[in-house]
Amino acid sequence: MASPDDTEKPLSPEQKARDRRVANIFLLVAGAVLVGIGVWLANAMIDARRADDCLSSGRRNCNPLEAPAR
């Protein structure tokens, strides 16, 4: 059985503020990662749609060729 001395002490206002800052930074980073994934997914879907449109029109050479810069 835990004695009253073993229980957690209430957090000071400084500790609460630090915890809140850490949580906010984590949420900001997580939000940025989700936005990045969303942009990447949207671009991948646009590329897939373009390839599908090209193939649906009966063309054979639908892959873009990347030429080295001169």
N, C-alpha and C positions, 0 to 999 in steps of 0.2 A: 504494500500500500504506500502511496506517495505521501510524503510529509508536505506541509505547507511551504517549506523552504525549497522543495524540488520543483514546484510548479513554475511556469513561465512568468517572468515579470512583465508588466505592461510595457509596451514599446514607448520610447520617448518620442516627442514630436520630430526630432532630427532623424531618428530611425524610420519613422513612418514616411517622412518626406523622401528619404533615400530609397526605401522600398517602392514608393510610388514612381520615382524617377526611373528606377530599373525596370519596372513594369511598363512604363510608357515607352522607354527605348526598345524593349523587346517587342511591344506591339507595333511600333513604327517600322522596325526591321521586318517583322512578319508581314505587315501590310505591303511594304515595298517588294518583298519576295513574291507575294501573291499577284501584285500588279505586273511584275516582270513575267511571271508565268502566264498570265492572261494575255499579255502582248505577244509573247512567243507563240502561244497557242493560236491566237487570231491570225498571225502571219503564216503559220503552218497551214491553217485551214484555207487561207486565201491562195497560197501556192497550190494546194491540192485541188481547189476549185478550178484554177487556171489550167492545170494539167488535165483535169477531167473535161473541161470545155474543149481543149485542144483535141483530145482523143475522140470526143463525141462528134467533132466536125469532120473526122476522117483523116486527119493528118497523122503522119507516122513519126516525124521528128519533133517531139514536143518538149524534150528536155533542153533547158537553156544551156548553151555552151559558154564556159568562161574562158576568155582569151587572156593571155598575160598582157599586162600593160607594157607599152613600148616607150 
